[in-house]
Amino acid sequence: MNFVKKTLLIRNRLIEFLLSIFFGIIIGNLFGTFLPSLRLLIPWDGFIFASIIFVGEFITSITYTARVKHSGILLLNWIKIGIYLGLFMDAFKVGS
């Protein structure tokens, strides 16, 4: 793809991209809220965070090994990025 086609693709999907990122940020922030409830089910936080990383890496492998990038796969990847951003922001809130 050349530069013009890529910019047209981004311009056409900008709203989907932004909504997916914002939805992922909300999920990431809610994860920090419901983490004490998850600790009742899974006692060690390492399993919880390892499962989040595993699911994220699985989504990444699906996204970047697909020959044809469907809109559902891209939306899932953008939501994953938003979740990571939400967890990152939540970590800053806890640290400050």
N, C-alpha and C positions, 0 to 999 in steps of 0.2 A: 504494500500500500504506500502510496506517496503521501506527502504532507497534506495536500488539499483534501484527499479522501479521509484522512484521519481527523482533520479539524471538522469536517462536515459530520462525521460520525459522532464526535464529541458534542458538537452543537445540537445535533438532533436528539441526543440522549442526556443532555445536561440536567433536565428536571428529574429524570429517573435516577441519575447518579446522585444528585443532591438529596433526594428523598431517601434513597437507600442508605447513604452515609448518615443522615440524621436519625433514621430508624435504628441503625446499628449503634449509634451513640447512645440512644435511649436504652436499648437492650443492655449495653455495657454498663451504663449507670445503674440500671435496675439489678444487674447481677451483683453489684456491690451491696445493694440494699438487702437482697435475699440470700447473701452468703451465709449468715448465721443459721438460716433454715436448712441450707445444704449441708452444713456441718453436722446436723443431727443425723442425716442419712449417710454421709461419708465422713468419717472422723478425721481423716488426714487431708489437709489442703493440697498436698502434692498430687493426689489423685484427681482432684477437681481441676486444678490448673493444667495438669498433664492431659486430661481429656479435652480441655478447651484448645490446647495447642495441637493435639492430634486431629481434632475435627477441623481446625483452621488449616492445617497442612494438607489434609485430605481435600478440602475445598480448593486449595491452591493447586494441588496436583491435577484435579479435574479441570480447572480453569485453563491451565497453561499447557496441558497435553491434548486438549480437544482440537481437532482439526478445524471444525466450524464452531465459532463462538456464538452460541445461542444467547438470547437476551436473558433467559432464566439463569444461565450459568454466570453471566456478567453481573446480574443483580445479586446473586448469592455471594459473589466475590466482593462486591461493593459493601454489602451488609457486613461481611466478615471484617473488612477494613474499618467500618464504623464501630463494630464491637471492640476491636483492638484499640481504637482511639478513645472510646468510652471508658475502657478499663484503664488506659493510660491517664486520662483526666481524673478518674476516680482515685488513682494512686496519688496524684498530686494533691487532691483534696484531703486525703488521709495524712499525707506527709506534712502538710502546712499547719 
